[in-house]
Amino acid sequence: MKLPKEIQKKESNKPKRPQAVKKPTGGQQFGSRQMRRRMQNQGIDMDQVDAQRVIIEGKEKTIVIENPEVVLMKQAGQEIYQVIGTAEEYMPEEFKISESEMEEDIEPSEKSEQKTTITESDIMLVATQGNVSPEEAEAILLECEGDIAKSILYIKNRP
């Protein structure tokens, strides 16, 4: 049975069911090599930074990112750090890095290389800046591992 022409035209004008849109295969729109080339053409250098921890300290909170992926981008004398990872937030008084934790991050071979050498000029500088005897200045320098600024601050801030 054939339908009249008016009805045939109405059926052809009937909206079709929406079809699924096919997504392009291949993941990213541009490959990594192609993206790097475009950025180099624009004068942007990218380097991977090997980092164990990124700490962002603010007045109200401290953000710590363990095992981040850090990319350094340099363009027109500016450095841009892109940090990717899972962040944990702390209150400033909750998060303090002690010197013992900092030393744990240093490998044992690096610790042995850090022998302090204290010169006579270092002792005299600390003694004159802190108004103490050279013997006392030498003892404080040894205690502060040869750090002159730390020694002077220690002397000035002690009770």
Sequence and secondary structure as in RCSB ss.txt:
>XXXX:A:sequence
MKLPKEIQKKESNKPKRPQAVKKPTGGQQFGSRQMRRRMQNQGIDMDQVDAQRVIIEGKEKTIVIENPEVVLMKQ
AGQEIYQVIGTAEEYMPEEFKISESEMEEDIEPSEKSEQKTTITESDIMLVATQGNVSPEEAEAILLECEGDIAK
SILYIKNRP
>XXXX:A:secstr
    HHHHHHHHHS          SSSSSS HHHHHHHHHHTTEEEEEE  SEEEEE SS EEEEES EEEEEEE
TTEEEEEEES EEEE TTT    HHHHHHHS HHHHHH      HHHHHHHHHHHT  HHHHHHHHHHTTT HHH
HHHHHHH  
